[in-house]
Amino acid sequence: MSPSLKIAVRFLVAKKRSMVMSLAGIVFGVGFFILTQAQTSGFEDFFIRTILGTDGAVRIEDRLQDTIRSLKSGSKSNSGFSIAADREGRSYISGVAEPRLIRDALNEFPAVTAISGVLRGNAILEGIGKKKGSAQVYGIDLDDHLAVSDLESQIVQGGFEEFRNNPRGILIGKKMAEIMQISVGGSVVLQAQSERRRYRIAAIYETGVSDIDKSRIFMQISETRSLLRKPHGVSFLQINLTDRNKADEVASRIQMITNHSTVSWQEREKTWLTVFNFIRISTALTVTSIILISGLGMFNTLVMIVMEKTKEISILRSMGYTRGDISSIFLWEGGIVLIIGTFLGTLVGAALTFAVSRIPIRITGIFATDSFVVSWSLWHYVAAVSTAVVIVMCASVIPARRAARLEPGDVIRGTSQ
C-alpha cells in the first residue's frame, strides 16, 4: 500500500460517520438507478414482444398511387431524367389486391422470415341473451399466421383443432368472451355486409393488449371472404423479420419495391416508445439526485478534512510531498468511497431487481403480466457506475486542489486559505 493511500485511509477513518453517510447514499443511489432502469426497460421490452407477437414487425397495407409527379433533371455527368413521386401528393388504394405478387417480391428479402395475409372487416357480434357488441374480423391462414405471431402461445382455453376442421370455428379474445359471457364450445352470431351467420367458439386467446382482446376475432380466410363479400385480395400482409431493429430499413425498401404503404413496428408504436423513453430518462434523473446529494455530502466532508488537517498537510509538504502527492491523497479518499459504494451498489441493484421480479402482481392495460417485468442488461450497471464516478470524482477534485495549494509557510503564519 502506497503512503498516499495509507494517509487517505487514516483521514477517512477520522471522518468515518460522514463518509459512511456518503457511502450509503452512493450504494442506494446506484442500486435504485439499476432497479428503475431494469423495470422500465423490462416493461418496454415486454411491450415490444407483445406488439411483435400480435401485429408483426412490418405491415404492408394500401397500395400507393402517385397523383403528383416531378421531373428531376440529371446532373452534368449523367444526362437524362427520372420520375420522382411527391409523398404528399399520394393517394391510397385500399388493401393489397395482388398478395401473391407481393409475396414473390418479398422472397428477395433475406431478412423476411414469414408472411401472413390478413383480410380484415367490421362486424356486429351477438352473444347470449341477444347481447351485442362491435368486433373486427381477421381472416387468416392459420399456419401462415402462427409463423408471424405468438397466437399459439396466447391460447388460454380450447385449441386449434376445431378451428382447422370447422370453417365456422372462430377464435375470440378473453376480454370479449367475458363481456359477451361466452365460452369455448358456445356459439355466437356475426353480422356483416347484410350477412348473418352463426359461429362456434373454437378457442379463447389473450394477448394482454386490452384493445385487441375485446375486439378481434380470428376466422379462416375463406369464410371471411364469404362473410365480408371480398373474394379477392387481403387487407394487409403481416411480416416477421430476423432482426426486429432493422424493421424501419426493411420497410422502406419494401415500400420502394412493392409501391405499397409499409409500416414498421417502430413507426406504428412511436407514441408508446416515446413514452417509455421519457419514463426511462425521468427515472434516471430522479435517482441520480440521490447520488448527487451523496456527492455533495462527500464534498463537504473532504473540505472539512482539508480545513482540519492543514497542519498535517504542511508537515507532509515539509517532508517532501509534492502538490501532486497531496492532491492524490484526497483523490484516493474519493476513490475508496467510490469503489466500495459502486461495488455494493451493483450488488444491491441486482438483489433488488431479482426480488422485484418475483413479486406476484397482476398488471393490465396496454399489456398484461402476472409479475413485474425486468430487463437484465449490463448497460444499466455501466450507466449507474459511470454516473457515480462522474459525481464523486467531481466532488473530490476541488478539495484535492485546495489541499495541494496549501504552503507550509502560510500555515505557520496562519495566512493559509
Secondary structure, 3 states (H helix, E strand, C coil): CCHHHHHHHHHHHHCHHHHHHHHHHHHHHHHHHHHHHHHHHHHHHHHHHHHHHHHCCEEEEEEEEECCEEEEECCCCCCCEEEEECHHHEEEECCECCHHHHHHHHCCCCCEEEEEEEEEEEEEEECHHHCEEEEEEEEECHHHHHHHCCHHHHEEEECCHHHHHCCCEEEEEHHHHHHHCCCCCCEEEEEECCEEEEEEEEEEECCCEHHHHCCEEEEEHHHHHHHHCCCCCECEEEEEECCHHHHHHHHHHHHHHHCEEEEEHHHHCHHHHHHHHHHHHHHHHHHHHHHHHHHHHHHHHHHHHHHHCHHHHHHHHHCCCCHHHHHHHHHHHHHHHHHHHHHHHHHHHHHHHHHHHCCEEEECECCCEEECCCCCCHHHHHHHHHHHHHHHHHHHHHHHHHHHCCCHHHHHHCCCC
